[in-house]
Amino acid sequence: MELPPGFHRQGELPLPKRTVCKLLRSIYGLKQTSRQWFAKLSSALLAYGFHQSAVDHSLFTFTRASAFIVLPVYVDDIVIGGNDYSAISHVKEFLASSFKLKDLGDLKYFLGFEIARSAKGISICQREYAINLLDESGYLGCKPRTVTMDYNVKLHKDSGTLLDDASSYRRLVGKLLYLTLTRPDLTFVVHKLSQFVASPRDAHLNAAYQVLRYIKGTIGQGLLFPAKSSFELKGFVDSDWASCLDTRRSISGYCIFLGSSLVSWKSKKQQTVSRSSAEAEYRSMAHGTCELVWLLSLLSELGIPHPKPAVLFCDNQAALHIASNPVFHEWTKHIEIDCHLVREKIQKGIIKTLHVPSDGQLAYLLTKPLPPGPHRSLIRKMGLYNIYSHLEGEY
């Protein structure tokens, strides 16, 4: 920083060279801004009586008598939920007295998410975000597709020729990543495309355009959380063994349900090469187990008991035997110790594993491209719903 000439107090000598300013407040654009803001907001909430969750530090809960309030924070955007309107009003008044606050009323739109409520349940989608994405990409009037990716196409880092301008591909993949927050049907293909952002090629860009065509036919698709559902935490895990043509690593995928509501999902390439399909499935079970344990801890923070063990479904019998039987030494001596947490959680009664037939494996959608028939079937089973279908037509 260079001080302007003549910058000094009236009647004093000019400031010496190499003078610096002492920053009393963090302003937008500085690295420490978000940390300082969250520290101020969290200290105010804790002083009011909120409890900061140890599972998710951006989640605050408030309990007093029969009132229970949940307050998740995303930078300077806040959602307040609870079972007592008067207690929620008091929290709003407190925040308004401490910060400059704008109350937007009932939750309908938040960070690109559109929330609709009815007697059937709560629907969350990103329809407006998808329309803007198609408009910016010039695909708003394109012909829709029924699948996200051709199931007989195998992309790798040398597919096609290098793009002259890679920035457009990177921007498109970045926008698609945000759309996967409510679209598990896009998770696998966007995960696949994001592996090529360093040096994208025309084949990768064409695959991204195919995703836009699929989005055109499913603009209003999102998650539906039914009002009436059983309260049971269950997960489906799957892997595609050695499917990466560049590294020969396997793809892990899991989807977690609370009753019939899909609450968590992920598709990720494994960190090491698996020597067998059973090992790849076992690593996927470890990823799913970690997510189930985290969700159980989150439910406990919210004061919701889950007395029964969480259920983990897998379609590989060998991986299930490894998880429950410690005598397969020759099969497991090369597997990292952290993968054996599945066996530990089974012994503690936190989770239990069950076999699921291949036609009932919902995590297929997160590990491999599928034909139109199985693709639509899994989407229906996962609870994805298009509340605008009567306006846009079924895809």
C-alpha positions in Angstrom: 0.0 0.0 0.0 1.3 3.4 -0.9 0.1 6.4 1.0 -0.9 9.5 -1.0 1.4 12.5 -0.9 0.7 14.9 1.9 -1.3 12.3 4.0 -0.8 13.5 7.6 -2.7 15.2 10.3 -3.0 18.9 10.4 -0.2 20.5 12.3 2.0 17.3 12.3 4.9 16.4 10.2 4.4 14.1 7.2 4.4 10.4 8.0 7.7 8.6 7.6 8.3 6.2 4.7 7.3 2.5 5.0 4.3 3.5 7.2 1.5 0.9 7.3 -2.2 1.1 8.3 -3.5 -0.9 11.2 -6.7 -2.7 10.0 -9.4 -2.5 12.6 -12.1 -4.2 10.6 -12.1 -6.9 8.0 -13.6 -5.8 4.8 -14.9 -7.8 1.8 -12.2 -9.2 -0.4 -9.8 -10.1 2.3 -8.9 -13.7 3.1 -9.8 -13.4 6.8 -13.2 -11.7 6.1 -15.4 -14.8 6.3 -13.6 -16.2 9.3 -14.0 -12.9 11.2 -17.7 -12.6 10.2 -18.4 -16.2 11.3 -16.6 -15.6 14.6 -18.7 -12.6 15.3 -22.0 -14.3 14.3 -21.2 -17.5 16.2 -20.2 -15.6 19.4 -23.5 -13.7 19.2 -25.5 -16.9 18.8 -23.7 -18.7 21.6 -24.3 -15.7 23.9 -28.0 -16.0 23.1 -28.1 -19.6 24.2 -27.5 -21.6 20.9 -25.3 -24.7 20.9 -22.8 -25.1 18.1 -22.8 -28.6 16.6 -19.6 -30.6 16.9 -20.6 -32.6 13.8 -21.2 -29.5 11.6 -19.7 -26.2 12.9 -22.1 -24.2 10.7 -25.1 -25.7 12.4 -26.6 -24.1 15.6 -29.4 -25.5 17.8 -31.4 -23.9 20.5 -33.4 -25.8 23.1 -35.6 -24.2 25.8 -38.5 -25.9 27.4 -40.5 -27.4 24.5 -39.1 -25.0 21.9 -36.4 -26.3 19.5 -34.8 -24.2 16.8 -32.3 -25.2 14.2 -30.1 -22.5 12.5 -27.8 -23.5 9.6 -25.4 -20.8 8.4 -23.9 -20.3 4.9 -21.6 -17.3 5.1 -24.2 -14.5 5.7 -27.3 -16.4 4.6 -29.3 -18.1 7.4 -32.3 -20.4 7.6 -34.2 -20.6 10.8 -36.4 -23.6 11.5 -38.2 -24.8 14.6 -41.4 -25.9 16.3 -42.3 -22.6 18.1 -43.1 -19.5 16.1 -42.8 -17.2 19.1 -39.3 -18.5 19.9 -38.3 -18.0 16.2 -39.6 -14.4 16.4 -37.5 -13.7 19.4 -34.4 -15.0 17.6 -35.2 -12.8 14.6 -35.5 -9.8 16.9 -32.2 -10.6 18.6 -30.4 -11.0 15.3 -32.0 -7.7 14.0 -30.7 -5.9 17.1 -27.2 -7.2 16.6 -26.8 -7.2 12.8 -28.4 -5.6 9.8 -31.0 -8.2 9.0 -33.4 -8.7 6.1 -36.2 -11.1 6.8 -37.4 -12.9 3.6 -40.3 -14.7 5.3 -41.2 -18.3 4.7 -38.5 -20.3 3.0 -39.1 -20.5 -0.8 -35.8 -19.6 -2.4 -32.4 -20.0 -0.9 -29.0 -19.9 -2.7 -30.5 -21.1 -6.0 -32.7 -23.7 -4.3 -36.5 -23.6 -4.9 -38.4 -25.0 -1.9 -42.1 -25.9 -2.3 -44.3 -27.3 0.5 -47.6 -29.2 0.4 -49.5 -31.9 2.3 -47.4 -34.5 0.4 -44.1 -33.1 1.6 -41.3 -30.8 0.7 -39.8 -30.4 -2.7 -36.4 -29.0 -3.5 -35.1 -28.2 -7.0 -32.9 -25.8 -8.9 -35.2 -25.1 -11.9 -34.4 -21.4 -12.3 -30.6 -22.2 -12.0 -31.0 -24.9 -14.7 -32.8 -22.6 -17.0 -30.2 -19.9 -16.6 -27.4 -22.4 -17.3 -29.1 -23.6 -20.5 -29.7 -20.0 -21.6 -26.1 -19.0 -21.0 -24.8 -22.0 -22.8 -27.1 -21.5 -25.8 -29.0 -24.8 -25.2 -32.3 -23.5 -24.1 -33.9 -24.6 -27.3 -32.0 -27.8 -27.8 -33.5 -31.3 -28.3 -33.6 -33.1 -25.0 -32.0 -36.5 -24.2 -33.2 -39.3 -22.0 -29.8 -40.2 -20.4 -26.9 -38.1 -19.1 -24.2 -40.0 -21.0 -23.9 -42.8 -23.6 -23.4 -46.0 -21.7 -21.1 -47.5 -24.4 -18.8 -44.4 -24.5 -15.6 -44.6 -22.4 -13.9 -41.2 -21.8 -10.2 -40.9 -21.0 -7.7 -38.0 -20.9 -6.6 -38.5 -24.6 -10.1 -38.6 -26.1 -10.3 -36.3 -29.1 -8.2 -33.1 -29.7 -7.3 -30.4 -27.2 -9.5 -27.4 -26.9 -8.1 -24.0 -27.9 -9.9 -22.3 -25.0 -10.3 -24.5 -22.0 -12.0 -21.8 -19.8 -15.4 -22.3 -21.3 -15.3 -26.0 -20.4 -14.1 -25.3 -16.9 -16.9 -22.8 -16.3 -19.5 -25.2 -17.6 -18.3 -28.0 -15.4 -18.2 -25.7 -12.4 -21.8 -24.7 -12.9 -22.8 -28.3 -13.4 -21.2 -29.2 -10.1 -23.5 -26.8 -8.2 -26.5 -28.4 -10.0 -25.6 -31.8 -8.5 -26.6 -30.5 -5.0 -30.2 -31.5 -5.8 -29.6 -33.8 -8.8 -28.0 -37.1 -7.9 -28.8 -38.3 -11.5 -26.1 -35.9 -12.7 -23.5 -36.7 -10.0 -21.6 -39.5 -11.8 -21.3 -37.8 -15.2 -20.3 -34.5 -13.7 -17.7 -36.2 -11.5 -16.4 -37.9 -14.7 -16.2 -34.6 -16.6 -14.5 -32.8 -13.7 -11.5 -35.1 -14.1 -10.5 -33.5 -17.4 -10.6 -29.8 -16.4 -6.8 -29.6 -16.5 -6.6 -30.4 -20.3 -10.1 -30.8 -21.7 -10.6 -32.1 -25.2 -13.5 -31.8 -27.7 -14.9 -35.3 -26.7 -15.2 -34.1 -23.1 -16.9 -30.9 -24.2 -19.4 -32.9 -26.4 -20.2 -35.1 -23.4 -20.8 -31.9 -21.3 -23.2 -30.7 -24.0 -25.1 -34.0 -23.9 -25.6 -33.4 -20.1 -27.2 -30.0 -21.1 -29.5 -31.8 -23.4 -30.5 -34.1 -20.6 -31.1 -31.2 -18.3 -33.4 -29.6 -20.9 -35.7 -32.6 -20.6 -35.6 -32.6 -16.8 -35.4 -28.9 -15.8 -37.8 -29.1 -12.9 -36.5 -32.4 -11.5 -35.5 -32.4 -7.8 -35.8 -34.1 -4.5 -39.1 -34.9 -2.7 -39.1 -35.4 1.0 -42.5 -37.1 1.8 -44.5 -35.9 4.8 -45.2 -39.5 5.8 -42.3 -41.9 5.8 -40.7 -44.5 8.0 -37.8 -43.4 10.2 -34.9 -45.7 9.3 -31.4 -44.8 8.1 -30.2 -47.0 5.3 -27.6 -46.8 2.6 -26.7 -48.4 -0.7 -23.1 -48.8 -1.8 -21.6 -49.9 -5.1 -18.4 -49.7 -7.1 -17.3 -50.0 -10.7 -14.1 -52.0 -10.6 -11.1 -50.5 -12.5 -13.4 -48.4 -14.6 -10.9 -45.4 -15.0 -9.0 -46.0 -18.2 -6.2 -43.7 -17.2 -5.4 -44.9 -13.7 -7.4 -48.2 -13.4 -8.9 -47.0 -10.1 -12.4 -47.9 -9.2 -15.4 -45.6 -8.8 -17.2 -45.7 -5.4 -20.8 -44.5 -5.0 -23.3 -44.4 -2.2 -26.7 -43.0 -1.5 -28.2 -42.7 2.0 -31.9 -42.6 2.7 -33.8 -41.5 5.8 -36.9 -43.5 5.4 -37.8 -42.9 1.7 -36.1 -39.5 1.5 -32.7 -39.3 -0.2 -30.5 -37.2 2.1 -26.9 -37.9 1.0 -25.1 -39.3 -2.1 -21.6 -39.3 -3.6 -19.6 -40.6 -6.5 -15.8 -40.6 -6.2 -12.8 -42.3 -7.6 -10.9 -44.4 -5.1 -7.5 -43.3 -4.0 -5.7 -46.6 -4.7 -6.0 -49.4 -7.3 -8.1 -52.4 -6.0 -6.8 -55.8 -6.8 -10.3 -57.3 -7.0 -14.0 -56.3 -7.3 -14.5 -57.5 -3.7 -11.8 -55.1 -2.5 -13.4 -52.2 -4.5 -16.8 -53.0 -3.0 -15.3 -53.2 0.5 -13.7 -49.7 0.1 -17.1 -48.4 -1.0 -18.7 -49.9 2.1 -16.1 -48.0 4.2 -17.1 -44.7 2.5 -20.8 -45.5 3.1 -20.2 -46.4 6.7 -18.4 -43.1 7.4 -21.4 -41.2 6.0 -23.9 -43.3 8.0 -21.9 -42.7 11.2 -21.8 -38.9 10.5 -25.5 -38.8 9.9 -26.2 -40.7 13.1 -24.1 -38.2 15.0 -26.0 -35.4 13.3 -29.4 -36.9 14.3 -28.1 -37.1 17.8 -27.2 -33.4 17.8 -30.7 -32.6 16.6 -32.1 -34.7 19.5 -33.5 -37.4 17.3 -32.8 -40.9 18.6 -32.1 -43.7 16.1 -32.2 -46.9 18.3 -31.9 -49.4 15.5 -28.7 -50.1 13.6 -28.3 -48.3 10.3 -28.6 -50.7 7.3 -26.0 -50.9 4.6 -26.9 -52.7 1.4 -24.3 -54.2 -0.9 -24.7 -56.5 -3.9 -21.2 -58.2 -3.5 -21.3 -61.3 -1.3 -17.5 -61.4 -1.0 -17.3 -57.9 0.4 -20.1 -58.7 2.9 -18.1 -61.8 4.1 -15.0 -59.7 4.5 -16.9 -57.2 6.6 -18.3 -59.8 8.9 -15.6 -62.4 9.0 -12.1 -61.5 10.2 -10.4 -64.8 9.0 -10.0 -63.9 5.3 -6.4 -62.9 5.9 -5.1 -63.5 2.4 -7.9 -61.4 1.0 -7.5 -58.4 3.3 -3.9 -58.1 4.5 -3.1 -55.6 1.7 -6.2 -53.4 2.5 -5.6 -50.3 4.5 -6.6 -50.4 8.2 -9.2 -47.6 7.8 -11.3 -49.8 5.5 -11.9 -52.2 8.4 -14.0 -49.7 10.2 -16.9 -51.4 8.6 -16.2 -54.5 10.7 -15.8 -52.4 13.8 -19.1 -50.7 13.4 -20.8 -54.0 12.8 -19.4 -55.4 16.0 -20.6 -52.4 17.9 -24.1 -52.7 16.5 -24.0 -49.3 14.9 -24.7 -50.6 11.4 -25.7 -54.0 9.9 -25.0 -55.2 6.4 -27.5 -56.8 4.1 -27.3 -58.2 0.5 -29.3 -56.6 -2.2 -29.9 -58.0 -5.6 -28.4 -56.3 -8.6 -31.7 -55.1 -9.8 -32.4 -53.4 -6.5 -29.0 -51.6 -6.2 -29.8 -47.9 -6.3 -26.2 -46.8 -6.2 -25.7 -48.1 -9.8 -26.7 -44.6 -10.9 -23.6 -43.2 -9.1 -20.9 -45.5 -10.5 -21.7 -46.0 -14.2 -23.7 -44.8 -17.2 -26.9 -46.7 -17.7 -29.4 -47.3 -20.6 -32.6 -45.2 -20.6 -34.8 -47.9 -19.1 -32.7 -48.7 -15.9 -31.8 -45.0 -15.7 -35.5 -43.9 -15.4 -36.3 -46.8 -13.0 -33.5 -45.9 -10.6 -34.5 -42.2 -10.6 -38.0 -43.2 -9.5 -36.7 -45.5 -6.8 -34.4 -42.7 -5.5 -37.3 -40.4 -4.9 -36.5 -37.8 -7.6 -39.6 -35.9 -8.6 -40.5 -33.2 -11.1 -43.3 -31.0 -9.8 -43.4 -29.2 -13.1 -44.0 -32.3 -15.1 -47.6 -31.3 -16.0 -46.2 -28.1 -17.4 -43.1 -29.4 -19.2 -44.2 -32.9 -20.1 -42.7 -36.1 -18.9 -39.1 -36.6 -20.1 
